[in-house]
Amino acid sequence: MITGLIDRLERTGFAHRVLDPGDRRKVIVEPDEAKVEQELLPRFAQLNSATKPAFYEGYEEEELAAIRHFLSRLIGS
């Protein structure tokens, strides 16, 4: 199931597999960020701008800061 998804991402040029240099059993899937930016982000821009104000409505700035902080820690950046 996941292999099929990765195969499809590779065929369409959105990602590629890279062998893990530290462990021959692993494969890392890396996105083609240029292709994602060029082809996917514009498709979601209208949806993003339409939903963003409604999503943030009702939160105080301090609450939004806490949410941003939590999500940043969650994704490890």
mmJSON file of the N, C-alpha and C atoms, coordinates in Angstrom:
{"data_MODEL":{"atom_site":{
"group_PDB":["ATOM","ATOM","ATOM","ATOM","ATOM","ATOM","ATOM","ATOM","ATOM","ATOM","ATOM","ATOM","ATOM","ATOM","ATOM","ATOM","ATOM","ATOM","ATOM","ATOM","ATOM","ATOM","ATOM","ATOM","ATOM","ATOM","ATOM","ATOM","ATOM","ATOM","ATOM","ATOM","ATOM","ATOM","ATOM","ATOM","ATOM","ATOM","ATOM","ATOM","ATOM","ATOM","ATOM","ATOM","ATOM","ATOM","ATOM","ATOM","ATOM","ATOM","ATOM","ATOM","ATOM","ATOM","ATOM","ATOM","ATOM","ATOM","ATOM","ATOM","ATOM","ATOM","ATOM","ATOM","ATOM","ATOM","ATOM","ATOM","ATOM","ATOM","ATOM","ATOM","ATOM","ATOM","ATOM","ATOM","ATOM","ATOM","ATOM","ATOM","ATOM","ATOM","ATOM","ATOM","ATOM","ATOM","ATOM","ATOM","ATOM","ATOM","ATOM","ATOM","ATOM","ATOM","ATOM","ATOM","ATOM","ATOM","ATOM","ATOM","ATOM","ATOM","ATOM","ATOM","ATOM","ATOM","ATOM","ATOM","ATOM","ATOM","ATOM","ATOM","ATOM","ATOM","ATOM","ATOM","ATOM","ATOM","ATOM","ATOM","ATOM","ATOM","ATOM","ATOM","ATOM","ATOM","ATOM","ATOM","ATOM","ATOM","ATOM","ATOM","ATOM","ATOM","ATOM","ATOM","ATOM","ATOM","ATOM","ATOM","ATOM","ATOM","ATOM","ATOM","ATOM","ATOM","ATOM","ATOM","ATOM","ATOM","ATOM","ATOM","ATOM","ATOM","ATOM","ATOM","ATOM","ATOM","ATOM","ATOM","ATOM","ATOM","ATOM","ATOM","ATOM","ATOM","ATOM","ATOM","ATOM","ATOM","ATOM","ATOM","ATOM","ATOM","ATOM","ATOM","ATOM","ATOM","ATOM","ATOM","ATOM","ATOM","ATOM","ATOM","ATOM","ATOM","ATOM","ATOM","ATOM","ATOM","ATOM","ATOM","ATOM","ATOM","ATOM","ATOM","ATOM","ATOM","ATOM","ATOM","ATOM","ATOM","ATOM","ATOM","ATOM","ATOM","ATOM","ATOM","ATOM","ATOM","ATOM","ATOM","ATOM","ATOM","ATOM","ATOM","ATOM","ATOM","ATOM","ATOM","ATOM","ATOM","ATOM","ATOM","ATOM","ATOM","ATOM","ATOM","ATOM","ATOM","ATOM"],
"id":[1,2,3,4,5,6,7,8,9,10,11,12,13,14,15,16,17,18,19,20,21,22,23,24,25,26,27,28,29,30,31,32,33,34,35,36,37,38,39,40,41,42,43,44,45,46,47,48,49,50,51,52,53,54,55,56,57,58,59,60,61,62,63,64,65,66,67,68,69,70,71,72,73,74,75,76,77,78,79,80,81,82,83,84,85,86,87,88,89,90,91,92,93,94,95,96,97,98,99,100,101,102,103,104,105,106,107,108,109,110,111,112,113,114,115,116,117,118,119,120,121,122,123,124,125,126,127,128,129,130,131,132,133,134,135,136,137,138,139,140,141,142,143,144,145,146,147,148,149,150,151,152,153,154,155,156,157,158,159,160,161,162,163,164,165,166,167,168,169,170,171,172,173,174,175,176,177,178,179,180,181,182,183,184,185,186,187,188,189,190,191,192,193,194,195,196,197,198,199,200,201,202,203,204,205,206,207,208,209,210,211,212,213,214,215,216,217,218,219,220,221,222,223,224,225,226,227,228,229,230,231],
"type_symbol":["N","C","C","N","C","C","N","C","C","N","C","C","N","C","C","N","C","C","N","C","C","N","C","C","N","C","C","N","C","C","N","C","C","N","C","C","N","C","C","N","C","C","N","C","C","N","C","C","N","C","C","N","C","C","N","C","C","N","C","C","N","C","C","N","C","C","N","C","C","N","C","C","N","C","C","N","C","C","N","C","C","N","C","C","N","C","C","N","C","C","N","C","C","N","C","C","N","C","C","N","C","C","N","C","C","N","C","C","N","C","C","N","C","C","N","C","C","N","C","C","N","C","C","N","C","C","N","C","C","N","C","C","N","C","C","N","C","C","N","C","C","N","C","C","N","C","C","N","C","C","N","C","C","N","C","C","N","C","C","N","C","C","N","C","C","N","C","C","N","C","C","N","C","C","N","C","C","N","C","C","N","C","C","N","C","C","N","C","C","N","C","C","N","C","C","N","C","C","N","C","C","N","C","C","N","C","C","N","C","C","N","C","C","N","C","C","N","C","C","N","C","C","N","C","C","N","C","C","N","C","C"],
"label_atom_id":["N","CA","C","N","CA","C","N","CA","C","N","CA","C","N","CA","C","N","CA","C","N","CA","C","N","CA","C","N","CA","C","N","CA","C","N","CA","C","N","CA","C","N","CA","C","N","CA","C","N","CA","C","N","CA","C","N","CA","C","N","CA","C","N","CA","C","N","CA","C","N","CA","C","N","CA","C","N","CA","C","N","CA","C","N","CA","C","N","CA","C","N","CA","C","N","CA","C","N","CA","C","N","CA","C","N","CA","C","N","CA","C","N","CA","C","N","CA","C","N","CA","C","N","CA","C","N","CA","C","N","CA","C","N","CA","C","N","CA","C","N","CA","C","N","CA","C","N","CA","C","N","CA","C","N","CA","C","N","CA","C","N","CA","C","N","CA","C","N","CA","C","N","CA","C","N","CA","C","N","CA","C","N","CA","C","N","CA","C","N","CA","C","N","CA","C","N","CA","C","N","CA","C","N","CA","C","N","CA","C","N","CA","C","N","CA","C","N","CA","C","N","CA","C","N","CA","C","N","CA","C","N","CA","C","N","CA","C","N","CA","C","N","CA","C","N","CA","C","N","CA","C","N","CA","C","N","CA","C","N","CA","C","N","CA","C","N","CA","C"],
"label_alt_id":[null,null,null,null,null,null,null,null,null,null,null,null,null,null,null,null,null,null,null,null,null,null,null,null,null,null,null,null,null,null,null,null,null,null,null,null,null,null,null,null,null,null,null,null,null,null,null,null,null,null,null,null,null,null,null,null,null,null,null,null,null,null,null,null,null,null,null,null,null,null,null,null,null,null,null,null,null,null,null,null,null,null,null,null,null,null,null,null,null,null,null,null,null,null,null,null,null,null,null,null,null,null,null,null,null,null,null,null,null,null,null,null,null,null,null,null,null,null,null,null,null,null,null,null,null,null,null,null,null,null,null,null,null,null,null,null,null,null,null,null,null,null,null,null,null,null,null,null,null,null,null,null,null,null,null,null,null,null,null,null,null,null,null,null,null,null,null,null,null,null,null,null,null,null,null,null,null,null,null,null,null,null,null,null,null,null,null,null,null,null,null,null,null,null,null,null,null,null,null,null,null,null,null,null,null,null,null,null,null,null,null,null,null,null,null,null,null,null,null,null,null,null,null,null,null,null,null,null,null,null,null],
"label_comp_id":["MET","MET","MET","ILE","ILE","ILE","THR","THR","THR","GLY","GLY","GLY","LEU","LEU","LEU","ILE","ILE","ILE","ASP","ASP","ASP","ARG","ARG","ARG","LEU","LEU","LEU","GLU","GLU","GLU","ARG","ARG","ARG","THR","THR","THR","GLY","GLY","GLY","PHE","PHE","PHE","ALA","ALA","ALA","HIS","HIS","HIS","ARG","ARG","ARG","VAL","VAL","VAL","LEU","LEU","LEU","ASP","ASP","ASP","PRO","PRO","PRO","GLY","GLY","GLY","ASP","ASP","ASP","ARG","ARG","ARG","ARG","ARG","ARG","LYS","LYS","LYS","VAL","VAL","VAL","ILE","ILE","ILE","VAL","VAL","VAL","GLU","GLU","GLU","PRO","PRO","PRO","ASP","ASP","ASP","GLU","GLU","GLU","ALA","ALA","ALA","LYS","LYS","LYS","VAL","VAL","VAL","GLU","GLU","GLU","GLN","GLN","GLN","GLU","GLU","GLU","LEU","LEU","LEU","LEU","LEU","LEU","PRO","PRO","PRO","ARG","ARG","ARG","PHE","PHE","PHE","ALA","ALA","ALA","GLN","GLN","GLN","LEU","LEU","LEU","ASN","ASN","ASN","SER","SER","SER","ALA","ALA","ALA","THR","THR","THR","LYS","LYS","LYS","PRO","PRO","PRO","ALA","ALA","ALA","PHE","PHE","PHE","TYR","TYR","TYR","GLU","GLU","GLU","GLY","GLY","GLY","TYR","TYR","TYR","GLU","GLU","GLU","GLU","GLU","GLU","GLU","GLU","GLU","GLU","GLU","GLU","LEU","LEU","LEU","ALA","ALA","ALA","ALA","ALA","ALA","ILE","ILE","ILE","ARG","ARG","ARG","HIS","HIS","HIS","PHE","PHE","PHE","LEU","LEU","LEU","SER","SER","SER","ARG","ARG","ARG","LEU","LEU","LEU","ILE","ILE","ILE","GLY","GLY","GLY","SER","SER","SER"],
"label_asym_id":["A","A","A","A","A","A","A","A","A","A","A","A","A","A","A","A","A","A","A","A","A","A","A","A","A","A","A","A","A","A","A","A","A","A","A","A","A","A","A","A","A","A","A","A","A","A","A","A","A","A","A","A","A","A","A","A","A","A","A","A","A","A","A","A","A","A","A","A","A","A","A","A","A","A","A","A","A","A","A","A","A","A","A","A","A","A","A","A","A","A","A","A","A","A","A","A","A","A","A","A","A","A","A","A","A","A","A","A","A","A","A","A","A","A","A","A","A","A","A","A","A","A","A","A","A","A","A","A","A","A","A","A","A","A","A","A","A","A","A","A","A","A","A","A","A","A","A","A","A","A","A","A","A","A","A","A","A","A","A","A","A","A","A","A","A","A","A","A","A","A","A","A","A","A","A","A","A","A","A","A","A","A","A","A","A","A","A","A","A","A","A","A","A","A","A","A","A","A","A","A","A","A","A","A","A","A","A","A","A","A","A","A","A","A","A","A","A","A","A","A","A","A","A","A","A","A","A","A","A","A","A"],
"label_entity_id":["1","1","1","1","1","1","1","1","1","1","1","1","1","1","1","1","1","1","1","1","1","1","1","1","1","1","1","1","1","1","1","1","1","1","1","1","1","1","1","1","1","1","1","1","1","1","1","1","1","1","1","1","1","1","1","1","1","1","1","1","1","1","1","1","1","1","1","1","1","1","1","1","1","1","1","1","1","1","1","1","1","1","1","1","1","1","1","1","1","1","1","1","1","1","1","1","1","1","1","1","1","1","1","1","1","1","1","1","1","1","1","1","1","1","1","1","1","1","1","1","1","1","1","1","1","1","1","1","1","1","1","1","1","1","1","1","1","1","1","1","1","1","1","1","1","1","1","1","1","1","1","1","1","1","1","1","1","1","1","1","1","1","1","1","1","1","1","1","1","1","1","1","1","1","1","1","1","1","1","1","1","1","1","1","1","1","1","1","1","1","1","1","1","1","1","1","1","1","1","1","1","1","1","1","1","1","1","1","1","1","1","1","1","1","1","1","1","1","1","1","1","1","1","1","1","1","1","1","1","1","1"],
"label_seq_id":[1,1,1,2,2,2,3,3,3,4,4,4,5,5,5,6,6,6,7,7,7,8,8,8,9,9,9,10,10,10,11,11,11,12,12,12,13,13,13,14,14,14,15,15,15,16,16,16,17,17,17,18,18,18,19,19,19,20,20,20,21,21,21,22,22,22,23,23,23,24,24,24,25,25,25,26,26,26,27,27,27,28,28,28,29,29,29,30,30,30,31,31,31,32,32,32,33,33,33,34,34,34,35,35,35,36,36,36,37,37,37,38,38,38,39,39,39,40,40,40,41,41,41,42,42,42,43,43,43,44,44,44,45,45,45,46,46,46,47,47,47,48,48,48,49,49,49,50,50,50,51,51,51,52,52,52,53,53,53,54,54,54,55,55,55,56,56,56,57,57,57,58,58,58,59,59,59,60,60,60,61,61,61,62,62,62,63,63,63,64,64,64,65,65,65,66,66,66,67,67,67,68,68,68,69,69,69,70,70,70,71,71,71,72,72,72,73,73,73,74,74,74,75,75,75,76,76,76,77,77,77],
"pdbx_PDB_ins_code":[null,null,null,null,null,null,null,null,null,null,null,null,null,null,null,null,null,null,null,null,null,null,null,null,null,null,null,null,null,null,null,null,null,null,null,null,null,null,null,null,null,null,null,null,null,null,null,null,null,null,null,null,null,null,null,null,null,null,null,null,null,null,null,null,null,null,null,null,null,null,null,null,null,null,null,null,null,null,null,null,null,null,null,null,null,null,null,null,null,null,null,null,null,null,null,null,null,null,null,null,null,null,null,null,null,null,null,null,null,null,null,null,null,null,null,null,null,null,null,null,null,null,null,null,null,null,null,null,null,null,null,null,null,null,null,null,null,null,null,null,null,null,null,null,null,null,null,null,null,null,null,null,null,null,null,null,null,null,null,null,null,null,null,null,null,null,null,null,null,null,null,null,null,null,null,null,null,null,null,null,null,null,null,null,null,null,null,null,null,null,null,null,null,null,null,null,null,null,null,null,null,null,null,null,null,null,null,null,null,null,null,null,null,null,null,null,null,null,null,null,null,null,null,null,null,null,null,null,null,null,null],
"Cartn_x":[0.825,0.0,0.876,1.766,2.657,3.642,4.123,5.052,4.408,3.155,2.431,2.312,2.072,1.979,3.319,4.388,5.719,6.072,5.723,5.938,5.245,4.02,3.249,3.877,4.325,5.0,6.268,6.999,8.201,7.853,6.858,6.467,6.058,5.4,4.943,5.993,7.126,8.229,8.149,7.222,7.077,8.004,8.595,9.498,10.435,11.481,12.396,12.96,13.343,13.92,15.427,15.949,17.39,17.777,18.819,19.269,19.852,19.512,20.05,21.509,22.421,23.841,24.232,23.447,23.783,23.136,22.149,21.422,20.905,21.503,21.138,19.698,19.067,17.677,16.678,17.115,16.206,16.308,15.183,15.111,14.437,15.0,14.439,13.686,12.482,11.695,11.824,12.384,12.597,11.7,11.025,10.174,11.014,10.492,11.092,10.414,11.059,10.432,10.105,10.929,10.66,9.363,9.177,7.954,6.728,6.872,5.761,5.38,6.368,6.102,5.459,5.958,5.49,4.095,3.83,2.593,1.522,1.91,0.894,0.461,1.419,1.071,0.069,0.216,-0.786,-2.203,-2.319,-3.643,-4.338,-3.552,-4.128,-4.17,-3.631,-3.575,-4.966,-5.876,-7.231,-7.936,-7.818,-8.421,-7.824,-6.511,-5.821,-6.317,-6.405,-6.832,-8.304,-9.107,-10.531,-10.783,-9.978,-10.228,-9.422,-8.338,-7.453,-8.163,-8.84,-9.481,-10.483,-11.275,-12.268,-11.594,-10.48,-9.77,-9.25,-8.698,-8.085,-9.085,-10.265,-11.262,-11.567,-11.603,-11.962,-10.774,-9.568,-8.373,-7.678,-7.212,-6.382,-4.967,-4.193,-2.835,-1.978,-2.16,-1.389,-1.74,-3.002,-3.424,-2.834,-2.84,-2.249,-0.754,-0.09,1.348,1.581,0.725,0.865,0.624,-0.35,-0.634,0.551,1.107,2.27,3.451,3.658,4.753,4.571,3.36,3.061,3.291,2.773,2.916,4.374,5.12,6.552,7.297,6.988,7.636,7.188,5.936,5.401,6.092,6.352,6.991,8.503,9.031,10.48,11.242,10.615,11.366,11.526],
"Cartn_y":[-1.186,0.0,1.259,1.393,2.547,2.503,1.317,1.184,1.689,1.362,1.83,3.346,3.939,5.386,6.039,5.497,6.035,5.832,4.662,4.423,5.503,5.815,6.82,8.21,8.563,9.848,9.932,8.815,8.791,8.925,8.194,8.245,9.653,10.378,11.726,12.792,12.381,13.304,14.116,13.764,14.53,14.068,12.889,12.368,11.348,11.025,9.971,9.262,8.027,7.224,7.439,7.489,7.617,6.553,5.784,4.766,5.427,4.91,5.414,4.993,5.954,5.589,4.846,4.988,4.353,2.995,2.651,1.396,0.927,-0.11,-0.603,-1.083,-1.343,-1.815,-0.689,0.538,1.682,2.435,3.033,3.927,5.205,6.323,7.621,8.151,8.657,9.247,10.758,11.373,12.816,13.479,14.55,15.254,16.071,16.289,17.235,18.569,19.35,20.567,21.572,21.649,22.581,22.208,20.915,20.467,20.681,20.411,20.636,22.109,22.99,24.434,24.886,24.371,24.804,24.268,23.006,22.379,22.185,21.958,21.679,22.902,23.703,24.844,25.788,26.102,26.99,26.407,25.102,24.473,24.633,24.764,24.875,26.311,27.249,28.643,29.221,28.985,29.524,28.905,27.612,26.948,27.492,27.653,28.166,29.568,30.447,31.816,31.877,30.952,30.94,30.412,29.474,28.861,29.484,30.137,30.669,31.621,32.661,33.578,32.879,31.982,31.277,30.367,29.8,28.894,29.634,30.82,31.571,32.372,32.537,33.362,32.833,33.723,33.336,33.037,32.962,32.701,34.022,34.128,35.272,35.051,36.113,36.01,35.06,35.079,34.187,32.715,32.445,31.077,30.612,31.495,31.156,30.893,31.678,31.466,30.104,29.714,28.4,27.274,27.45,26.439,26.315,27.46,27.432,26.736,27.043,26.438,24.916,24.487,23.062,22.35,22.912,22.276,22.245,23.294,23.304,22.197,22.014,20.939,19.578,19.473,18.212,17.753,18.68,18.298,18.398,18.864,18.851,19.972,21.111,22.222,23.363],
"Cartn_z":[0.0,0.0,0.0,0.959,1.016,-0.146,-0.472,-1.591,-2.875,-3.08,-4.262,-4.295,-3.144,-3.051,-3.403,-2.855,-3.142,-4.619,-5.17,-6.602,-7.432,-7.068,-7.803,-7.669,-6.478,-6.283,-7.129,-7.214,-8.053,-9.536,-9.988,-11.408,-11.833,-10.922,-11.257,-10.958,-10.384,-10.152,-8.879,-7.979,-6.744,-5.627,-5.775,-4.739,-5.362,-4.613,-5.047,-3.82,-4.046,-2.967,-2.919,-1.68,-1.456,-0.442,-0.751,0.199,1.436,2.595,3.86,3.961,4.058,4.107,5.385,6.44,7.704,7.914,7.101,7.287,5.931,5.386,4.048,3.951,5.086,5.061,4.863,5.039,4.985,3.669,3.318,2.168,2.644,2.268,2.633,1.418,1.637,0.557,0.686,-0.352,-0.343,-1.375,-0.98,-1.949,-2.911,-4.095,-5.03,-4.72,-3.88,-3.359,-4.453,-5.476,-6.576,-7.286,-7.532,-8.207,-7.327,-6.037,-5.102,-5.104,-4.986,-4.989,-6.285,-7.384,-8.693,-9.016,-8.677,-9.14,-8.074,-6.827,-5.813,-5.015,-4.586,-3.736,-4.394,-5.684,-6.299,-6.271,-6.341,-6.324,-4.977,-3.914,-2.58,-2.079,-2.826,-2.38,-2.159,-3.075,-2.938,-1.736,-1.569,-0.409,0.883,0.901,2.079,2.431,1.451,1.74,2.132,1.633,1.976,3.382,3.832,5.141,6.264,5.947,6.985,7.952,7.48,8.431,9.346,8.798,9.618,10.641,10.261,11.164,12.386,12.161,13.26,14.086,13.567,14.244,15.646,16.599,17.964,18.865,18.3,19.112,19.439,20.647,21.032,20.484,20.359,19.829,20.667,21.98,22.858,22.596,22.312,22.008,20.678,19.694,18.401,18.542,19.371,19.6,20.23,21.177,21.812,20.806,19.936,18.904,17.95,17.502,16.61,17.282,18.548,19.287,19.39,19.72,19.835,18.503,17.421,16.108,15.669,15.957,15.617,16.348,17.617,18.38,17.869,17.493,17.01,15.735,14.81,13.551,13.613,14.748,14.944,14.282,14.095,13.488,14.459],
"occupancy":[1.0,1.0,1.0,1.0,1.0,1.0,1.0,1.0,1.0,1.0,1.0,1.0,1.0,1.0,1.0,1.0,1.0,1.0,1.0,1.0,1.0,1.0,1.0,1.0,1.0,1.0,1.0,1.0,1.0,1.0,1.0,1.0,1.0,1.0,1.0,1.0,1.0,1.0,1.0,1.0,1.0,1.0,1.0,1.0,1.0,1.0,1.0,1.0,1.0,1.0,1.0,1.0,1.0,1.0,1.0,1.0,1.0,1.0,1.0,1.0,1.0,1.0,1.0,1.0,1.0,1.0,1.0,1.0,1.0,1.0,1.0,1.0,1.0,1.0,1.0,1.0,1.0,1.0,1.0,1.0,1.0,1.0,1.0,1.0,1.0,1.0,1.0,1.0,1.0,1.0,1.0,1.0,1.0,1.0,1.0,1.0,1.0,1.0,1.0,1.0,1.0,1.0,1.0,1.0,1.0,1.0,1.0,1.0,1.0,1.0,1.0,1.0,1.0,1.0,1.0,1.0,1.0,1.0,1.0,1.0,1.0,1.0,1.0,1.0,1.0,1.0,1.0,1.0,1.0,1.0,1.0,1.0,1.0,1.0,1.0,1.0,1.0,1.0,1.0,1.0,1.0,1.0,1.0,1.0,1.0,1.0,1.0,1.0,1.0,1.0,1.0,1.0,1.0,1.0,1.0,1.0,1.0,1.0,1.0,1.0,1.0,1.0,1.0,1.0,1.0,1.0,1.0,1.0,1.0,1.0,1.0,1.0,1.0,1.0,1.0,1.0,1.0,1.0,1.0,1.0,1.0,1.0,1.0,1.0,1.0,1.0,1.0,1.0,1.0,1.0,1.0,1.0,1.0,1.0,1.0,1.0,1.0,1.0,1.0,1.0,1.0,1.0,1.0,1.0,1.0,1.0,1.0,1.0,1.0,1.0,1.0,1.0,1.0,1.0,1.0,1.0,1.0,1.0,1.0,1.0,1.0,1.0,1.0,1.0,1.0,1.0,1.0,1.0,1.0,1.0,1.0],
"B_iso_or_equiv":[0.0,0.0,0.0,0.0,0.0,0.0,0.0,0.0,0.0,0.0,0.0,0.0,0.0,0.0,0.0,0.0,0.0,0.0,0.0,0.0,0.0,0.0,0.0,0.0,0.0,0.0,0.0,0.0,0.0,0.0,0.0,0.0,0.0,0.0,0.0,0.0,0.0,0.0,0.0,0.0,0.0,0.0,0.0,0.0,0.0,0.0,0.0,0.0,0.0,0.0,0.0,0.0,0.0,0.0,0.0,0.0,0.0,0.0,0.0,0.0,0.0,0.0,0.0,0.0,0.0,0.0,0.0,0.0,0.0,0.0,0.0,0.0,0.0,0.0,0.0,0.0,0.0,0.0,0.0,0.0,0.0,0.0,0.0,0.0,0.0,0.0,0.0,0.0,0.0,0.0,0.0,0.0,0.0,0.0,0.0,0.0,0.0,0.0,0.0,0.0,0.0,0.0,0.0,0.0,0.0,0.0,0.0,0.0,0.0,0.0,0.0,0.0,0.0,0.0,0.0,0.0,0.0,0.0,0.0,0.0,0.0,0.0,0.0,0.0,0.0,0.0,0.0,0.0,0.0,0.0,0.0,0.0,0.0,0.0,0.0,0.0,0.0,0.0,0.0,0.0,0.0,0.0,0.0,0.0,0.0,0.0,0.0,0.0,0.0,0.0,0.0,0.0,0.0,0.0,0.0,0.0,0.0,0.0,0.0,0.0,0.0,0.0,0.0,0.0,0.0,0.0,0.0,0.0,0.0,0.0,0.0,0.0,0.0,0.0,0.0,0.0,0.0,0.0,0.0,0.0,0.0,0.0,0.0,0.0,0.0,0.0,0.0,0.0,0.0,0.0,0.0,0.0,0.0,0.0,0.0,0.0,0.0,0.0,0.0,0.0,0.0,0.0,0.0,0.0,0.0,0.0,0.0,0.0,0.0,0.0,0.0,0.0,0.0,0.0,0.0,0.0,0.0,0.0,0.0,0.0,0.0,0.0,0.0,0.0,0.0,0.0,0.0,0.0,0.0,0.0,0.0],
"pdbx_formal_charge":[null,null,null,null,null,null,null,null,null,null,null,null,null,null,null,null,null,null,null,null,null,null,null,null,null,null,null,null,null,null,null,null,null,null,null,null,null,null,null,null,null,null,null,null,null,null,null,null,null,null,null,null,null,null,null,null,null,null,null,null,null,null,null,null,null,null,null,null,null,null,null,null,null,null,null,null,null,null,null,null,null,null,null,null,null,null,null,null,null,null,null,null,null,null,null,null,null,null,null,null,null,null,null,null,null,null,null,null,null,null,null,null,null,null,null,null,null,null,null,null,null,null,null,null,null,null,null,null,null,null,null,null,null,null,null,null,null,null,null,null,null,null,null,null,null,null,null,null,null,null,null,null,null,null,null,null,null,null,null,null,null,null,null,null,null,null,null,null,null,null,null,null,null,null,null,null,null,null,null,null,null,null,null,null,null,null,null,null,null,null,null,null,null,null,null,null,null,null,null,null,null,null,null,null,null,null,null,null,null,null,null,null,null,null,null,null,null,null,null,null,null,null,null,null,null,null,null,null,null,null,null],
"auth_seq_id":[1,1,1,2,2,2,3,3,3,4,4,4,5,5,5,6,6,6,7,7,7,8,8,8,9,9,9,10,10,10,11,11,11,12,12,12,13,13,13,14,14,14,15,15,15,16,16,16,17,17,17,18,18,18,19,19,19,20,20,20,21,21,21,22,22,22,23,23,23,24,24,24,25,25,25,26,26,26,27,27,27,28,28,28,29,29,29,30,30,30,31,31,31,32,32,32,33,33,33,34,34,34,35,35,35,36,36,36,37,37,37,38,38,38,39,39,39,40,40,40,41,41,41,42,42,42,43,43,43,44,44,44,45,45,45,46,46,46,47,47,47,48,48,48,49,49,49,50,50,50,51,51,51,52,52,52,53,53,53,54,54,54,55,55,55,56,56,56,57,57,57,58,58,58,59,59,59,60,60,60,61,61,61,62,62,62,63,63,63,64,64,64,65,65,65,66,66,66,67,67,67,68,68,68,69,69,69,70,70,70,71,71,71,72,72,72,73,73,73,74,74,74,75,75,75,76,76,76,77,77,77],
"auth_comp_id":["MET","MET","MET","ILE","ILE","ILE","THR","THR","THR","GLY","GLY","GLY","LEU","LEU","LEU","ILE","ILE","ILE","ASP","ASP","ASP","ARG","ARG","ARG","LEU","LEU","LEU","GLU","GLU","GLU","ARG","ARG","ARG","THR","THR","THR","GLY","GLY","GLY","PHE","PHE","PHE","ALA","ALA","ALA","HIS","HIS","HIS","ARG","ARG","ARG","VAL","VAL","VAL","LEU","LEU","LEU","ASP","ASP","ASP","PRO","PRO","PRO","GLY","GLY","GLY","ASP","ASP","ASP","ARG","ARG","ARG","ARG","ARG","ARG","LYS","LYS","LYS","VAL","VAL","VAL","ILE","ILE","ILE","VAL","VAL","VAL","GLU","GLU","GLU","PRO","PRO","PRO","ASP","ASP","ASP","GLU","GLU","GLU","ALA","ALA","ALA","LYS","LYS","LYS","VAL","VAL","VAL","GLU","GLU","GLU","GLN","GLN","GLN","GLU","GLU","GLU","LEU","LEU","LEU","LEU","LEU","LEU","PRO","PRO","PRO","ARG","ARG","ARG","PHE","PHE","PHE","ALA","ALA","ALA","GLN","GLN","GLN","LEU","LEU","LEU","ASN","ASN","ASN","SER","SER","SER","ALA","ALA","ALA","THR","THR","THR","LYS","LYS","LYS","PRO","PRO","PRO","ALA","ALA","ALA","PHE","PHE","PHE","TYR","TYR","TYR","GLU","GLU","GLU","GLY","GLY","GLY","TYR","TYR","TYR","GLU","GLU","GLU","GLU","GLU","GLU","GLU","GLU","GLU","GLU","GLU","GLU","LEU","LEU","LEU","ALA","ALA","ALA","ALA","ALA","ALA","ILE","ILE","ILE","ARG","ARG","ARG","HIS","HIS","HIS","PHE","PHE","PHE","LEU","LEU","LEU","SER","SER","SER","ARG","ARG","ARG","LEU","LEU","LEU","ILE","ILE","ILE","GLY","GLY","GLY","SER","SER","SER"],
"auth_asym_id":["A","A","A","A","A","A","A","A","A","A","A","A","A","A","A","A","A","A","A","A","A","A","A","A","A","A","A","A","A","A","A","A","A","A","A","A","A","A","A","A","A","A","A","A","A","A","A","A","A","A","A","A","A","A","A","A","A","A","A","A","A","A","A","A","A","A","A","A","A","A","A","A","A","A","A","A","A","A","A","A","A","A","A","A","A","A","A","A","A","A","A","A","A","A","A","A","A","A","A","A","A","A","A","A","A","A","A","A","A","A","A","A","A","A","A","A","A","A","A","A","A","A","A","A","A","A","A","A","A","A","A","A","A","A","A","A","A","A","A","A","A","A","A","A","A","A","A","A","A","A","A","A","A","A","A","A","A","A","A","A","A","A","A","A","A","A","A","A","A","A","A","A","A","A","A","A","A","A","A","A","A","A","A","A","A","A","A","A","A","A","A","A","A","A","A","A","A","A","A","A","A","A","A","A","A","A","A","A","A","A","A","A","A","A","A","A","A","A","A","A","A","A","A","A","A","A","A","A","A","A","A"],
"auth_atom_id":["N","CA","C","N","CA","C","N","CA","C","N","CA","C","N","CA","C","N","CA","C","N","CA","C","N","CA","C","N","CA","C","N","CA","C","N","CA","C","N","CA","C","N","CA","C","N","CA","C","N","CA","C","N","CA","C","N","CA","C","N","CA","C","N","CA","C","N","CA","C","N","CA","C","N","CA","C","N","CA","C","N","CA","C","N","CA","C","N","CA","C","N","CA","C","N","CA","C","N","CA","C","N","CA","C","N","CA","C","N","CA","C","N","CA","C","N","CA","C","N","CA","C","N","CA","C","N","CA","C","N","CA","C","N","CA","C","N","CA","C","N","CA","C","N","CA","C","N","CA","C","N","CA","C","N","CA","C","N","CA","C","N","CA","C","N","CA","C","N","CA","C","N","CA","C","N","CA","C","N","CA","C","N","CA","C","N","CA","C","N","CA","C","N","CA","C","N","CA","C","N","CA","C","N","CA","C","N","CA","C","N","CA","C","N","CA","C","N","CA","C","N","CA","C","N","CA","C","N","CA","C","N","CA","C","N","CA","C","N","CA","C","N","CA","C","N","CA","C","N","CA","C","N","CA","C","N","CA","C","N","CA","C","N","CA","C","N","CA","C"],
"pdbx_PDB_model_num":[1,1,1,1,1,1,1,1,1,1,1,1,1,1,1,1,1,1,1,1,1,1,1,1,1,1,1,1,1,1,1,1,1,1,1,1,1,1,1,1,1,1,1,1,1,1,1,1,1,1,1,1,1,1,1,1,1,1,1,1,1,1,1,1,1,1,1,1,1,1,1,1,1,1,1,1,1,1,1,1,1,1,1,1,1,1,1,1,1,1,1,1,1,1,1,1,1,1,1,1,1,1,1,1,1,1,1,1,1,1,1,1,1,1,1,1,1,1,1,1,1,1,1,1,1,1,1,1,1,1,1,1,1,1,1,1,1,1,1,1,1,1,1,1,1,1,1,1,1,1,1,1,1,1,1,1,1,1,1,1,1,1,1,1,1,1,1,1,1,1,1,1,1,1,1,1,1,1,1,1,1,1,1,1,1,1,1,1,1,1,1,1,1,1,1,1,1,1,1,1,1,1,1,1,1,1,1,1,1,1,1,1,1,1,1,1,1,1,1,1,1,1,1,1,1,1,1,1,1,1,1]
}}}
